[in-house]
Amino acid sequence: MSLVRACKRFSSPLFQASKFFLSSSSHAPQHQIRSLVASLIPQAQGTKNSFGFQRTYMSATLASLSKEEEVESKGIETLRAVEDQHGGVIVSMEESMDSSVFAFLLEDSISKWKEQGKRGVWIKLAREHSNLVDSAVKAGFRFHHAEPDYLMLVNWIANTPDTLPANSSHRVAIGAFVMNAKREVLVVQESNGRFSGTGFWKLPTGGVDEGEDICTAAIREVKEETGIETEFVEVIAFKERHKAFFGKSELFFVCMLQPRSFEIQRQVSEIEAAQWMAVEEYMAQPFVRDNEVFNFLTKIGLSKFGGKYNGFSTVLSSTSSPKKSYFYFNKKDASPPS
């Protein structure tokens, strides 16, 4: 008999909710959504001490009565969130939710967070929850950055100047200067990109992957493009350019590498040709000869090869954490940290 009474209790609001939440053409006003959700899940009495709730709220669909009864006993105040280190909160949406329910909860959450003195609010939406983007934008959120599997939105809710950090402004790339004992430099012709089809021979270049060190990236790129094994020697120069990649700035590090093998096996998918070329022939190319940066970088490489120039070597070091990372320094004029 208890199951029959429960069915009668929930049948009316569930039927109404289904018309609002399951119809793609439904645009219910907030007060109606609030009323429907309250009829399904009455608010718990008293004041909560946390700004999260214990259980994930299920959309108003024909879910099991046992689940609805569990949520009813918990009550809902705000979306589940964790505090960041700068007086804000981070919401990670990992469960499916109807966009109208999300909008209702987000509105109440923002009000609560403002009362608690929170400043910035971050919402991390997994790709499968993209249906919630519109509700977040309408609530004042803006896009911050995106990765293959999620979108991060942010909103400054405090009545103070917005101090939220911008998205990453730079990408990092490398160029590899590899010369053998015959004063031949390792060069490639690309199958695509800026120099495709021009006949121009250039140094191996490429982007540094996330979590990858500059010295490691240089070795990897040379191996991928030419099949040549190398050892990192120094960073001999770097340059910065702006509006380079989707409006981002780029830091380009030129690395001197010492070859450990010499038989070339080019990367068929990206490299049209690869060879060892006399450095004088490389420098005689019109683009290298007439381009200040290319010409200067080659001269720096030759100076380093002749022992007349010192760049930045590497030493593994640690800071406040036990994890070590590479520190780049001029080892001629300074000893590595002990």
Secondary structure, DSSP 8 states (H G I E B T S, - for coil): -HHHHHHHHHHHHHHHHHHHHS-TT----HHHHHHHHHHHS---SS--SSSS-SS----SSS--HHHHHHHHHH---S---EE-TTS-EEEEE-S---HHHHHHHHHHHHHHHHHTT--EEEEEEEGGGGGGHHHHHHTT-EEEEEETTEEEEEEE-SSS------S--EEEEEEEEEB-TTSEEEEEEESSSTTTTTT--B--EEE--TT--HHHHHHHHHHHHH---EEEEEEEEEEEEEEEETTEEEEEEEEEEEES-------TTTEEEEEEEEHHHHHHSHHHHH-HHHHHHHHHHHHHHTT----BEEEEEESSSS-EEEEEE-TTTS----
